Structure formats: C-alpha cells, structure tokens
Amino acid sequence: GAGTQTAGLAALGAIDPPFTAEAEQYNGSSWTTVAEANTGRRSAAGGGTSTSALAYGGFTPPYTAATESWDGSSWTEVNDVNTARTNLASSGSSTSAIASGGNVPPHTAATEIWDGSSWTETTDLNTSRYVCEGAGQSSSSALNVGGYTNTRVDNVEQWDGSSWTEIAELNTTRYSVGITVAAPVNNVLVFGGESPASTPGETHTEFWNGTSWTELNNLSQARWGITGSGTGGASALATGGNQSPTAGVEEWTAGLANKTITAS
C-alpha cells in the first residue's frame, strides 16, 4: 500500500492462489486498474505515493528479494534487497525507505536502508519477527509494529536513523495490521489484524501520538493482511485483507468532535 486516503495505490497480493502482479489506483471515489508489476507475489512490502512508490520482498514462491519502482505509469526492476524474505515491514518513500523484520525463514530482525538506488544492511530490530508492519516517511524515522515470533506480539520499536528502541506496546496484541504507512512516527493509525481472540480478524483501531496508544472506533469489517494508506491519524484507507478474501474498502476520518469509520 502507498499514498493517502484520496490518492492511494494497492499492488500485488494473493488471490488464493495464484499470486497477483495487479495494481490499482484510488482517486478518492473509485479504483482504476493500472500497469502490473513485473513479479507477481504476496506479502511484499512497499510505500511512497500513488505515483511514486516502491515494492520489495514477498513470496512468489519461493521467497524473493525483488524490488520494483513505480513512476505513476509503469513498474521498473531495481536493485534487490540483500535478504530475500516475506511478511516484512516497510517505511518511507520510493527514494528513502527502510525494510525491517520478515520471514526468511525463520523470522528475522534484519534491517536494510534504501537510498534511492541500493539497499544497505544496518542495525537489526531488538525483537526478531514477521507479519509486522511499518510506518514512517523516510529511512531516518520509522516504526515497526506488532508481528509474530512463536506467538503474536504487541511489540513496537522506533527507528531514529541508527538504532531501534522499544517503546509503548499496542493495547491489542496482533499481526498483519493495516497502518498509515507514510505517517510521521508521532501520528500513526493502526487498524485490523489478527489477534489470539479474533476470528476471522480484528476490528480494533489504535492511534499513536508519540507517547501512548489510544483505542478509537473499530473497523466495520474484521480482517487481517490489510493494505493501509494514509499519512497520519486524521485520514486513512483500509483496502482488502483476508476475510475469504475481501475487496472491501473503508475510509477513516477524524473529526474535531469525534472519529468515525465509514464504508467506501
């Protein structure tokens, strides 16, 4: 997932099987199919805008290191990540990104930075995990949220450009959440996912203000493996996910007096 609530991009994924290379753009009211990626896969990571994005890693099969850049009209293969993996967290843009965690297998704490042309290995996460999700606008500031080790975890770690620090945990332990991928790290919305108590998925929504997590109104539809778009806690887009699977889309809007989720 990439972009904002009114200009989003959803690409790649699983259609039980095969894995798809399809991509679609959202303009605030409808979806349009655009050029397919070169490598069809599921559980890849990505970020950026609807016209300038990056997609990397995933499962084809097997596990892949393939990285592709989106320029608004076509996908171009660029330099691979160093560690082929699936279900990794992504943060940043098409020119400054950070990839963390994932399933190699087994789960890994590996972290890599993208400088616009190549990936460089850097300091590992404190907690090795996969099906975690990331938020952040560049490779110098990011979050890694939730995930799975040998059990679901509520861990959250913050990246300052050189190292990871564990911060306040999620209220609801879960993995495969939706997240506002391009959000500043003190203004992040997390929604859905799968927790020990959820069947077939979570509806819980939480907001991070840089200090603590606050529970807000739930998603209308429980699901996990969601494509998240948005730039912060004020507006977000939840697209698709695993609920048989679903094509459902929900928009989040935070008002001055209340916060609501409405189906799109």
N, C-alpha and C positions, 0 to 999 in steps of 0.2 A: 504494500500500500504506500501511496505517496500523495502529497498535495493537501488540500483544505476541504472544508465541508462543501464548498460550492465549485471547486475545481480539483477533483480527485482523480486518481489513477489506481486501478486494480489490475494486477497482472499475474500470470502463472497460477498454479494450484492443481488440485486433484478433482477429477470428476469420476472417481470411484471405479476402477481406473478407466481410461488412461490418464496420464498427467498432461496438463494442457500448457500450451505456449500462448494462449489467448490473452489479449489486453483490452481493457475498456476505459474510456474517459467519462467523467461525470461533470456536468456543467451547472449543477445546482437543481436540475429538474429531471434530467434523463441521461441514460447511458448510451454511448456510441462505441461500437467495436472499431479498434484501430489496429495497426500492424502487429503481427505476432512476434514474440521473441524468437530467437534462433534456437534455444534449447528449452523444450517443454519439461516441466518439473514441478514438484510440490515442495512445500516447506522451505522455500527460499526466503531470503531477507532482502529488504530494499528500503529506499527512502528518496526524498527530494520533492520535486513538484510534479504537476501533471504534464509538464512539457520538458522537464529536465530531471531525470531520475536514474537510479542505479538499482540493479537486481543482481544478487550473488548467492552462491551456495545452493543447497537444496538436494533433492533426491530424484534421480531420473528413471530407474536405477542405473548404476549404483550412486553412492554419494559423489557430489560434483563440486568442483572449485570454480566453475564457470562464472564469469562476471560479465554483465551486459549493461550498456549505457543507452538511455532513451533520450532522444532530442526533440520529442514532440511529434515526430512522424515515423521514425524507424529505430530499430534496435541494432547496436553495434557491439560485437565482442571485443572486450578489452582484457587487460591482464587479470589472471585468475587470483583468487585468494590463495594463500600459502597452504592452508589446511582445508581439504575438501570436507564438507560437513553439511548437515541438515538441521533444521529447527534452531537456528542461531538468531541472536538479537541484532538489530540494526539501528543505527542512529546517524543523523547527519544528512548531507546533501549528495548530489552527483559528483561534487569536486572535493568534499571533505567529509569522510564517513568513518565510522568505527563499527567493526563486527566483533561480537563477543559471545562466548559460550557455544553451545551446539552439541550435536551428536556425531561422533567420528566413525563408529562407536569405540569405546563408551563415551559418556558425556565428557565435555572438555571445559577448561577455563580459559582457553586460548583467546587472545585479543589481538586484532590487527587494525591498522590505520590505513585509510585510503587517501592519497594526496592529489587525486585527480588523474593519476596515470599508473600508479602501482600500489601494492599492499606491503606494509612493513609490520612484522611482529613486534608487539610491545608487552607491557606488564599484564599478567593474567588476572582474571577475576579472583576474588577471595574464595568463592564457592563455585566449584565446577557444576554445570547444569546445562540442560537443553529445554526446548519449548519455552524459553524465556523471551521476553520482548524488550525492545529498547526505545528510548525517546531522546531527543536532542537535535540541535540544529547544526552541529559541526563535530569534528573529531576531537575538539578540546573540551567539550562539556556534554555529558551523556548520563542516562540512567539505564540500568539493567534490572528488569522487574520480573519476579516470580520464577517459575520453571519447575523442573523435575530432576531429581538426582536418583535415589532409590525410592523416593516418595515425593509428593508435591511439596513445594517450599513457598514461603512467603517473603523470602529474602529480597531486599532492594539494595543495589550498590550504585554509588555515584562516581563518575569519572571526571577528574579535574585536568586532564591533558597529560598526566604522567602516571597516575595510580588510581586504584579503586578503593573506596571507603564504604563500609556497610553503614546504612542509615536506617531510619524507621521502617519497620516491616508493614506489609499490607495488612488490612484488617481481615481479609478473607484469603486464606491460602489457596493458590490456584496456579494453573499454567495455561498457555495458549490464549492469553487475553488479547483483546483489542486495545490499542493505545494511540494517543495523538503523537505520531512519530516525529513530527517536526517541531514539537513543543520545546520551549525553554525549560530547563530542568527544575525550575521552581513553579511550574504551571502545567501540570500533566493530568490527563484524564485516562483512567484505566477502566475497561468495561468487559463483561462477559468472562469467558474462560471455563476451565473445568476444575472443580474442587472435589474433595473427598465426599461431600454431601450432595453433589449436583448430578442429576440425570435428566436430560442428556447434556446439560451445560449450565453455566452460571448466568444470572442476570445482574449481579451486583456491579455497581458503578462507584468508583472512588476517585477523589481529587487530591492531588499532592500540591501543597502550597510552598514547598521548600523546607517545611518543618515537620508536618504531620499529614496523615491520610484521613480524609473525611468521607463518609458514605453519603451518596446522593441518590437520586431516583434511579430505579432499575431500568435495564433494557426491557423492551416489550417482549422480546423473544429470547429465550435461553439458548446459548450456543457457545462454541469454542472454536479456535482456529480462525478468528475474525480478521478481516483486513481492516485496519484502522487508518483513518486520515484525519487531519486537523492540526492546528498549530497551538492548542492550549486548552484550558478548561472552559472557555466560552463557547466553542463550537467544535463539533466533531462529526465524523461519518463512520458508521459501523456497517460493513459490507460482507455479505456471505457468511460462511462459517459452517461448522459441522453440526447439522441437525437434519441429517438424512440425505444429502447436504441441503443447504438453503441458499436461495438467491436473495433473501430478504435484506433490505437496506433501511437503516434508521438514522435519523439526524438528531444530534444533541444541540440544544440551545440553552445557554444560561442567561436568564433574565435578571433584572435588577432585584425583583422581589422573590422570584422562585426559579427553579431549574426543572426543565421537563425534557422528556424524550418523546418524539413523535415518529410514527412510521412514515417512510417516504414512498 
